[in-house]
Amino acid sequence: MRAEIRPIRWQDHQLLLLDQRRLPAEETYLELADYRAAGQAITDMVVRGAPAIGITAAYAMVLAMDSVAQQADWQMALAAAADELRAARPTAVNLAWAIDRQLQLARAQSSAAAARTALLQAAHDLLAQDIADNQRMGRFGVEALPERGGILTHCNTGSLATGGYGTALGVIRAGFAAGRDWQIYADETRPWLQGARLTAWELQKEGIPFSLNVDAASGHLMATGRIQAVIVGADRIAANGDAANKIGTYSLAVLAHYHQIPFFVAAPLSTVDFAMPEGSQIVIEERAADEVRNCGGRQMSPAEVAVRNPAFDVTPAKLIAGIITERGVARAPYTQALAALRG
Ligand SMILES: CSC[C@H]1O[C@H](OP(=O)(O)O)[C@H](O)[C@@H]1O
């Protein structure tokens, strides 16, 4: 029986977030009753991963509704709170998508009380839908990937990045449930170590065998024939299939292309930004320099060295063999294929 991992919970009118900064050493939940604290938790990566950020934002809008409900113009106040939440992180489209969806729902209600009820139910529904969609995505992904061989993944795209099942790591979960003969390779994913700290924790908890490697080993693993496919998540996919994902993903895609290894992206259709024609316009979050200067709380580099810390990069659609979604696998040309899946 799979040990359920739920990074996001709603309990006694509070939002509970599994503090992913402390994993794997500690499994502790932050209890949040204030929408600004929820927004800060997204910025500080207490919770991270595009779908998980979207679900958290949906619940944060319920907390925002609690804070404005007594105001005469609660709709205006809620819109202002939404703007604050939207600024929490720039790259994952799911954040703004979830906030705008909640805002539109609130505006359709006749009272603040009705709006709060509707927003809470919508957040619950989004969480449940995410898990169901991930499971469907997993089944499509198992059919798209090779039946056997080495599968390399980057960052964390599992239960911790979603409502509780996973996108790329959900495909890996579904593959093992289906008996696929896969050897899993997990990039550690510097500087925040989502692979070493989070993917390793999830796979070990579930008893899925894998090996952890430094990011720089991926090319060698491909060159020595150990990798038969690469599968990653996404934070924002442009309408033409260009995909923004954790820094290092683009390098993996170029290496996979050179070694003629299929490179897949797994993401829900809510991660596709149909209003963005192609990937050059995707805003790439630049995070704090100390995330690179330090590791595990210890200073690695000389103090105050200059740092570049882009948290994402963009993989051109031409390097992507398929985009695995909850409605099927899109293949190039992606503009038409993604629009067809959206319906
Ligand atoms: C299932 S989307 C996960 C996606 O989010 C990660 O970024 P971060 O940990 O900074 O939120 C990474 O890009 C993953 O692919």
The ligand as a MOL file (V3000), in Angstrom:
LIG
                    3D

  0  0  0     0  0            999 V3000
M  V30 BEGIN CTAB
M  V30 COUNTS 15 15 0 0 0
M  V30 BEGIN ATOM
M  V30 1 C 5.4360 19.1230 -11.0780 0
M  V30 2 S 6.0750 20.6620 -11.3860 0
M  V30 3 C 7.5680 20.5680 -10.5170 0
M  V30 4 C 8.5520 21.5610 -11.0340 0
M  V30 5 O 8.7300 22.6120 -10.0750 0
M  V30 6 C 10.0910 22.6240 -9.7220 0
M  V30 7 O 10.5750 23.9080 -9.4440 0
M  V30 8 P 10.5980 24.4220 -7.8990 0
M  V30 9 O 11.0440 23.2600 -7.0700 0
M  V30 10 O 11.5780 25.5770 -7.9440 0
M  V30 11 O 9.1840 24.8680 -7.6180 0
M  V30 12 C 10.7890 22.0560 -10.9230 0
M  V30 13 O 10.8490 22.9820 -11.9860 0
M  V30 14 C 9.8780 20.9080 -11.2290 0
M  V30 15 O 10.0080 20.3400 -12.4800 0
M  V30 END ATOM
M  V30 BEGIN BOND
M  V30 1 1 1 2
M  V30 2 1 2 3
M  V30 3 1 3 4
M  V30 4 1 4 5
M  V30 5 1 4 14
M  V30 6 1 5 6
M  V30 7 1 6 7
M  V30 8 1 6 12
M  V30 9 1 7 8
M  V30 10 2 8 9
M  V30 11 1 8 10
M  V30 12 1 8 11
M  V30 13 1 12 13
M  V30 14 1 12 14
M  V30 15 1 14 15
M  V30 END BOND
M  V30 END CTAB
M  END
